[in-house]
């Protein structure tokens, strides 16, 4: 990481996330936002929302974003960086357009954006860029100044993201009964997406079998498993698996599912499993339900000891990583030499999303890219 400590040209940081309901009355309106344009009836949304109702209609994601917001502000202040940090969501309050309106009203014109998705994919990157473009167009239509927004690069292989996950896996292994610990397998989990979306994730040159989405997750899994081996002296077998599939059953999605994987491992005589949700920044609903509830119940049914390792959340090392990503990008924007910080075989991701990166089925304007209108 460069020793440069100047955030210019940026005058604010925006934490951009998915959003989630914060009470039972929010669930159906929230899901209507998520599925807008698909014509899904309210009764079906209530059925889809049953996972949220199990937890009182509250997704933990907003509380976790508030914690991350506090961690980012503290880290910047501790390093004498007077840069305000705002928060906006795609699907629930605080809504992105409202936050950007507040930011320009406060005088901000050059905004760095951190999305709470570490990997390349349509839903994890380009869709956020489309949301940004839509919000900027709304500001323009209102006669407000349109700021420049720059999305910070993918951080899946930044040590401040990988390190906390290594510690989480080590803690989970230590929590297993001693007689099964050495033989435990590691199941690295992430959100399943349609195979077609995976194959076209990332820049065009990476399109193909799994695209950047699968390649990036595999790189992180290797990094964590190797760090665990160095720490424990034991090489735990591992596999990348998937969770939280949705959508029409005839459309191929990435497999195997975590519950199917647990059944396979049990059948193979594996004594224990650590489930490591490397695809998620924090413990939001997919982690609470699909792993802590559904997959854990499947393991109990099988008599298979499992532990679920922690996500990164508001770990101070992640907050520091965001600061480093911000300063790295700021230096690059000022044409100053900088060495991006990245672990693993893939190296640092691009700063500016190129044309054809993570394409959508229907072309829509997207900010913070080589083909952006803003």
C-alpha positions in Angstrom: 0.0 0.0 0.0 1.3 3.4 -0.9 2.2 5.8 2.0 0.0 8.5 0.4 -2.6 9.7 2.8 -4.6 12.2 0.7 -8.2 11.3 -0.1 -8.4 14.0 -2.8 -10.2 14.2 -5.2 -12.8 12.5 -3.1 -14.9 14.6 -0.7 -17.2 11.8 0.7 -17.5 8.0 0.9 -20.8 6.2 0.3 -21.5 2.8 1.8 -23.9 1.2 -0.8 -25.8 -2.0 0.3 -28.8 -4.2 -0.4 -31.0 -3.2 2.4 -33.5 -5.2 4.4 -36.8 -5.1 6.4 -36.7 -3.9 10.0 -40.1 -5.3 11.0 -43.0 -7.6 9.9 -44.8 -4.8 8.1 -41.7 -4.1 6.0 -41.2 -7.6 4.6 -43.7 -7.6 1.7 -42.9 -4.0 0.6 -39.2 -4.8 0.8 -39.6 -8.0 -1.4 -41.7 -6.0 -3.8 -38.8 -3.6 -4.2 -36.4 -6.5 -4.7 -38.6 -8.2 -7.4 -40.0 -5.0 -9.0 -40.9 -5.6 -12.7 -41.4 -9.3 -12.4 -45.1 -9.3 -11.7 -44.9 -11.4 -8.6 -48.2 -11.4 -6.6 -48.4 -10.4 -3.0 -49.3 -13.9 -1.8 -46.2 -15.2 -3.4 -44.1 -12.5 -1.7 -45.6 -13.5 1.7 -44.5 -17.1 1.0 -41.0 -15.9 -0.1 -40.8 -13.8 3.1 -41.3 -16.6 5.5 -37.6 -16.7 6.3 -37.8 -13.1 7.5 -41.0 -13.7 9.5 -39.1 -16.4 11.4 -36.8 -13.6 12.7 -39.6 -11.2 13.5 -39.5 -9.7 10.1 -36.1 -8.2 10.7 -33.1 -8.7 8.5 -29.8 -8.1 10.4 -28.2 -6.4 7.4 -29.2 -2.9 8.3 -27.9 -3.2 11.9 -24.7 -4.6 10.5 -24.3 -1.8 8.0 -24.8 0.7 10.9 -21.9 -1.1 12.7 -19.8 -1.0 9.6 -20.6 2.7 9.1 -19.4 3.4 12.7 -16.3 1.4 12.1 -15.5 3.2 8.9 -16.0 6.6 10.5 -13.8 5.6 13.5 -11.0 4.3 11.3 -11.0 7.5 9.1 -11.0 9.7 12.2 -8.2 7.7 13.8 -6.1 8.4 10.7 -6.9 12.1 10.6 -9.0 11.8 7.4 -11.9 14.2 7.6 -14.0 12.5 5.0 -17.8 12.1 5.7 -19.3 8.6 5.3 -22.9 8.2 4.1 -25.1 5.1 3.7 -27.6 4.2 1.0 -29.5 1.0 0.0 -30.8 -0.5 -3.1 -34.0 -1.9 -1.7 -34.9 -0.3 1.6 -34.4 2.9 3.7 -32.1 4.7 3.6 -32.7 4.6 -0.2 -29.8 5.4 -2.5 -31.4 8.3 -4.3 -32.3 9.9 -1.0 -28.8 9.5 0.3 -27.2 10.9 -2.9 -29.6 13.9 -2.7 -28.5 14.5 0.8 -24.8 14.3 -0.2 -25.1 16.8 -3.1 -27.2 19.1 -0.8 -24.3 18.9 1.6 -22.0 20.0 -1.2 -20.3 16.8 -2.2 -19.3 16.4 -5.8 -16.8 13.6 -6.0 -17.9 10.5 -4.2 -16.1 7.1 -3.7 -18.5 4.2 -3.4 -18.0 1.0 -1.4 -20.5 -1.7 -2.3 -21.1 -4.5 0.3 -20.3 -7.1 -2.3 -16.7 -8.3 -2.7 -16.9 -10.2 -6.0 -17.6 -9.7 -9.6 -21.2 -10.5 -10.8 -24.2 -8.8 -12.3 -26.1 -8.6 -9.0 -22.9 -7.9 -7.0 -21.5 -5.2 -9.1 -23.2 -4.0 -12.3 -26.6 -3.9 -10.8 -25.3 -1.5 -8.1 -23.8 0.6 -10.9 -27.2 0.6 -12.6 -28.8 1.8 -9.3 -26.2 4.6 -9.1 -26.9 5.7 -12.7 -30.7 5.7 -12.1 -30.3 7.8 -8.9 -28.0 10.2 -10.6 -30.5 10.6 -13.4 -33.2 11.3 -10.8 -31.0 14.1 -9.3 -30.4 15.6 -12.8 -34.2 15.5 -13.4 -34.7 17.4 -10.2 -32.3 20.1 -11.3 -29.7 19.1 -8.7 -25.9 18.9 -9.3 -24.9 15.5 -10.5 -21.8 14.3 -8.6 -19.1 12.0 -10.1 -19.2 8.6 -8.4 -16.3 6.1 -8.5 -17.0 2.5 -7.2 -14.0 1.1 -5.3 -12.6 -2.1 -6.8 -13.5 -5.6 -5.8 -11.8 -6.4 -2.5 -12.3 -10.2 -2.3 -8.5 -10.8 -2.1 -7.5 -7.8 0.1 -5.8 -9.0 3.3 -8.2 -6.9 5.4 -11.1 -9.0 4.0 -9.3 -12.4 4.0 -7.7 -12.1 7.4 -10.8 -12.0 9.5 -12.3 -14.9 7.6 -9.1 -17.0 8.3 -9.6 -16.2 12.0 -13.2 -17.2 11.8 -12.4 -20.6 10.3 -9.7 -21.2 12.9 -12.1 -20.3 15.7 -14.7 -22.7 14.3 -12.2 -25.5 14.0 -11.1 -25.0 17.6 -14.8 -25.1 18.7 -15.3 -28.6 17.2 -15.0 -31.6 19.5 -11.3 -32.6 19.6 -11.9 -36.1 18.3 -13.3 -34.8 15.0 -11.4 -31.6 14.6 -8.4 -32.9 12.6 -10.7 -34.6 10.0 -13.0 -31.7 9.5 -13.7 -30.5 6.0 -14.1 -26.9 5.0 -17.2 -25.9 3.0 -16.7 -22.4 1.6 -20.1 -21.1 0.7 -21.4 -18.3 -1.5 -24.7 -17.2 -3.0 -25.6 -19.4 -6.0 -26.4 -17.5 -9.2 -27.5 -18.6 -12.6 -24.8 -20.4 -14.5 -25.2 -18.0 -17.4 -24.6 -15.0 -15.0 -21.5 -16.7 -13.6 -20.1 -17.5 -17.0 -20.4 -13.8 -18.0 -19.1 -12.3 -14.7 -16.2 -10.0 -14.8 -14.4 -8.5 -17.9 -15.0 -10.1 -21.2 -11.7 -11.9 -21.3 -12.6 -13.9 -18.2 -16.0 -15.0 -19.5 -16.4 -18.8 -19.7 -16.8 -21.6 -17.2 -17.8 -19.8 -14.0 -16.3 -16.5 -15.1 -14.7 -14.2 -12.6 -17.3 -15.0 -10.0 -16.2 -18.6 -9.5 -12.5 -17.9 -10.1 -12.5 -15.2 -7.4 -14.2 -17.4 -4.8 -11.9 -20.2 -5.5 -8.9 -17.9 -5.1 -10.2 -16.8 -1.6 -10.9 -20.4 -0.6 -7.3 -21.4 -1.4 -6.0 -18.4 0.5 -8.0 -19.3 3.6 -7.3 -23.0 3.5 -3.6 -22.4 3.0 -3.5 -19.9 6.0 -5.3 -22.5 8.1 -2.8 -25.2 7.1 0.1 -23.0 8.1 -1.5 -22.1 11.5 -2.7 -25.6 12.4 -0.3 -27.9 10.5 -3.3 -29.8 9.1 -4.4 -29.7 5.5 -8.2 -29.7 5.7 -10.0 -30.8 2.5 -12.2 -28.1 1.1 -14.8 -27.3 -1.6 -16.6 -24.2 -2.9 -20.4 -24.8 -2.5 -23.4 -22.7 -2.9 -26.6 -21.6 -1.1 -29.7 -19.4 -1.3 -30.7 -20.5 -4.8 -33.9 -18.9 -6.0 -35.7 -18.6 -9.4 -37.3 -21.0 -11.8 -36.1 -24.6 -11.3 -35.5 -25.2 -15.1 -32.7 -22.5 -15.1 -29.3 -24.0 -14.2 -27.7 -22.4 -11.1 -24.3 -23.0 -9.6 -24.1 -26.2 -7.6 -23.6 -28.1 -5.3 -26.0 -26.7 -2.7 -24.6 -26.7 0.9 -27.3 -29.1 2.2 -26.6 -31.6 -0.6 -22.9 -31.2 0.1 -23.3 -32.0 3.7 -25.2 -35.2 2.8 -22.4 -36.2 0.5 -19.7 -35.6 3.1 -21.6 -37.6 5.7 -22.0 -40.4 3.2 -18.2 -40.3 2.7 -17.6 -40.6 6.4 -16.3 -37.1 7.0 -16.5 -36.5 10.8 -17.2 -32.8 10.9 -17.6 -29.7 8.7 -16.9 -26.0 9.0 -19.2 -23.9 6.9 -17.4 -20.6 5.9 -19.6 -18.0 4.2 -16.9 -16.3 2.2 -19.3 -14.8 -0.3 -21.0 -12.6 2.3 -19.6 -9.5 3.9 -21.9 -9.8 7.0 -24.3 -12.2 8.7 -27.4 -11.2 6.8 -30.5 -13.3 6.2 -29.0 -15.8 3.8 -26.4 -16.6 6.5 -28.9 -16.7 9.3 -31.5 -18.8 7.6 -29.7 -20.9 4.9 -26.7 -21.8 7.1 -27.5 -21.2 10.7 -31.1 -22.6 10.4 -31.5 -24.9 7.3 -28.0 -26.3 6.8 -27.4 -26.7 10.6 -30.7 -28.6 10.8 -29.7 -30.8 8.0 -26.4 -31.5 9.7 -28.2 -32.4 13.0 -30.5 -34.7 11.1 -27.3 -36.5 9.7 -25.6 -36.5 13.1 -22.7 -34.5 11.5 -21.0 -31.9 13.7 -20.8 -28.5 12.0 -19.7 -25.0 12.9 -20.4 -21.9 10.9 -17.5 -19.4 10.8 -17.9 -15.7 11.2 -18.2 -13.2 8.3 -16.1 -10.1 8.2 -18.8 -7.7 9.3 -17.4 -4.5 11.0 -14.0 -6.0 11.8 -11.5 -3.1 12.2 -9.2 -4.8 9.7 -11.9 -4.5 7.1 -12.6 -0.9 7.9 -8.8 -0.3 7.5 -9.0 -2.1 4.1 -11.7 0.2 2.9 -9.5 3.2 3.9 -6.6 1.7 1.9 -8.8 1.0 -1.1 -10.0 4.6 -1.0 -6.5 6.1 -0.7 -5.2 3.8 -3.4 -8.0 4.9 -5.8 -7.5 8.5 -4.8 -3.8 8.3 -5.7 -4.6 6.7 -9.0 -7.1 9.5 -9.8 -4.3 12.0 -9.1 -1.9 10.1 -11.4 0.3 9.2 -8.5 2.2 5.8 -8.4 0.4 3.3 -6.3 0.8 -0.5 -5.7 -2.7 -2.0 -5.1 -2.8 -4.4 -2.2 -4.0 -7.9 -3.1 -3.3 -11.5 -2.1 -3.6 -14.7 -4.2 -3.1 -15.6 -7.8 -5.5 -13.1 -9.5 -4.0 -9.9 -8.4 -5.9 -6.6 -7.8 -9.2 -6.0 -9.7 -9.8 -3.2 -12.1 -10.7 0.3 -10.9 -13.0 1.0 -13.8 -15.4 -1.6 -15.0 -14.7 -2.2 -18.7 -17.3 -2.4 -21.5 -19.0 -5.9 -21.4 -18.2 -6.5 -17.7 -21.0 -8.5 -16.0 -23.6 -7.7 -18.7 -27.3 -7.6 -18.0 -29.9 -9.3 -20.0 -31.4 -5.9 -20.8 -29.0 -3.1 -21.3 -29.4 -0.2 -18.8 -27.1 2.7 -18.1 -24.6 2.1 -15.4 -22.4 4.5 -13.5 -18.7 4.1 -12.6 -17.7 2.2 -15.8 -16.0 2.8 -19.1 -19.3 3.1 -20.8 -21.0 5.2 -18.2 -23.2 8.2 -19.0 -22.1 10.1 -15.9 
